[in-house]
Amino acid sequence: MRNRALFVIALLALAMSAGSIPKAFGAQTVWSGLVIAENVDKPAAIPPELTRIEQTLKNLFGYNQFQVIGQSRKTLKTGEEDWLAASKYFALHVDARGEHAGGYVLNLKLYKEQELLLEWDTKLNQQSPLVIKGPQVGGGQLLLVLVVQ
């Protein structure tokens, strides 16, 4: 009888504390950016949001300057929020569709003015930023960058 009472107390304590256990990835901030990558004679300093991945960007895309033309920061509490990073001509709509092991499941839509250019589903991991090559813009390239901060 005493063991049964201890078991019930332990079970109740576990049930009561389950609501206060923090989610593995909840309340994290995601930075989303629309970035123009180009080669110039005198490149400007890299924006602070990209310093962590500067060398990777240079190695992958071969450009020496990266300029943020639109950005957004969103704190994810449920993993099911949506937000928009917009510039004068382009907009990236991000729809988080829940968590997965190590990050978030996302639906991304890239617009040029009102025209939907692309839509795709992907995963964003905390350990590895997501960088997607977009369309050519002038003498450069549009990059879509998402980073869990």
C-alpha positions in Angstrom: 0.0 0.0 0.0 2.8 2.4 0.9 4.6 1.6 -2.4 1.4 2.4 -4.3 1.0 5.7 -2.6 4.6 6.7 -3.4 4.0 5.6 -7.0 0.9 7.8 -7.2 2.7 10.8 -5.7 5.7 10.4 -8.1 3.3 10.1 -11.0 1.4 13.3 -9.9 4.7 15.2 -9.5 5.8 14.1 -12.9 2.5 15.1 -14.5 2.6 18.5 -12.8 6.1 19.3 -13.8 5.6 18.2 -17.4 4.1 21.5 -18.3 7.1 23.4 -17.0 9.7 21.4 -18.8 11.2 23.8 -21.5 10.8 22.7 -25.1 14.1 21.6 -26.7 14.0 24.4 -29.3 11.3 26.7 -28.1 11.8 30.5 -27.7 14.6 30.7 -30.2 15.1 33.6 -32.5 15.4 33.0 -36.3 17.1 35.7 -38.4 15.9 35.8 -42.0 17.6 37.9 -44.6 17.4 38.8 -48.3 21.0 39.3 -49.3 22.6 40.6 -52.5 25.9 39.0 -53.2 28.2 40.5 -55.8 31.8 41.1 -56.7 33.1 44.6 -56.3 36.5 46.3 -56.3 36.2 47.6 -52.8 33.8 45.3 -50.8 32.0 46.8 -47.8 32.3 45.2 -44.4 30.1 42.1 -44.0 26.9 42.8 -42.1 27.0 41.5 -38.5 24.3 39.0 -39.1 26.5 37.2 -41.7 29.9 37.3 -39.9 29.4 33.7 -38.6 29.0 32.4 -42.1 31.1 34.9 -44.1 33.8 32.4 -45.3 31.2 29.8 -46.2 29.3 32.3 -48.3 32.5 33.4 -50.1 33.5 29.8 -50.7 30.1 28.6 -51.9 29.1 31.5 -54.1 32.4 33.2 -55.1 31.3 36.7 -54.3 33.2 39.2 -52.1 30.4 41.5 -50.9 27.2 40.7 -49.2 24.5 43.4 -48.6 21.4 42.8 -46.6 18.4 44.3 -48.5 15.6 43.0 -46.3 15.5 41.2 -43.0 13.4 39.9 -40.1 13.9 38.4 -36.7 11.2 36.2 -35.2 11.2 34.6 -31.8 9.7 31.1 -32.2 7.7 30.1 -29.1 5.5 27.3 -30.5 7.5 26.5 -33.7 4.4 27.3 -35.8 4.8 31.1 -36.3 5.1 32.8 -39.7 6.8 36.0 -40.7 8.0 38.1 -43.7 11.5 39.4 -44.6 10.9 42.0 -47.3 12.9 44.5 -49.5 11.7 46.9 -52.2 11.2 44.2 -54.8 11.5 40.8 -53.0 9.8 39.2 -50.1 10.5 35.9 -48.3 7.5 34.5 -46.4 8.5 31.9 -43.8 5.8 29.6 -42.3 7.2 27.5 -39.5 5.3 24.2 -39.3 6.7 22.8 -36.1 9.8 21.4 -34.6 11.9 18.4 -35.7 15.0 16.9 -34.1 17.5 19.7 -34.1 15.4 22.5 -35.6 12.3 23.5 -37.5 10.2 22.5 -40.5 9.6 25.5 -42.7 7.6 26.4 -45.8 9.2 29.2 -47.7 7.8 31.4 -50.4 9.8 33.9 -52.4 8.0 36.7 -54.1 9.1 39.3 -56.6 6.7 42.1 -56.0 3.3 40.2 -56.1 4.5 37.3 -58.2 5.3 34.0 -56.5 8.7 32.8 -57.8 9.3 29.7 -55.7 7.7 27.7 -52.9 9.4 24.9 -51.1 9.5 23.0 -47.8 12.8 22.6 -45.9 14.3 22.2 -42.5 16.3 24.7 -40.6 18.8 23.4 -38.0 20.3 25.3 -35.2 23.8 24.0 -36.1 23.7 24.9 -39.7 22.2 28.0 -41.3 20.1 27.7 -44.4 21.4 29.6 -47.5 19.5 29.4 -50.7 20.6 30.8 -54.1 17.9 32.9 -55.6 17.6 34.7 -58.9 20.2 36.9 -60.5 19.8 40.6 -59.6 21.7 43.1 -61.7 25.4 42.0 -61.5 24.8 39.9 -58.4 22.8 37.1 -56.9 20.0 37.1 -54.5 20.6 34.8 -51.5 18.0 33.8 -48.9 19.6 33.3 -45.5 18.0 31.8 -42.4 19.9 31.4 -39.1 18.8 30.2 -35.7 20.5 32.7 -33.3 
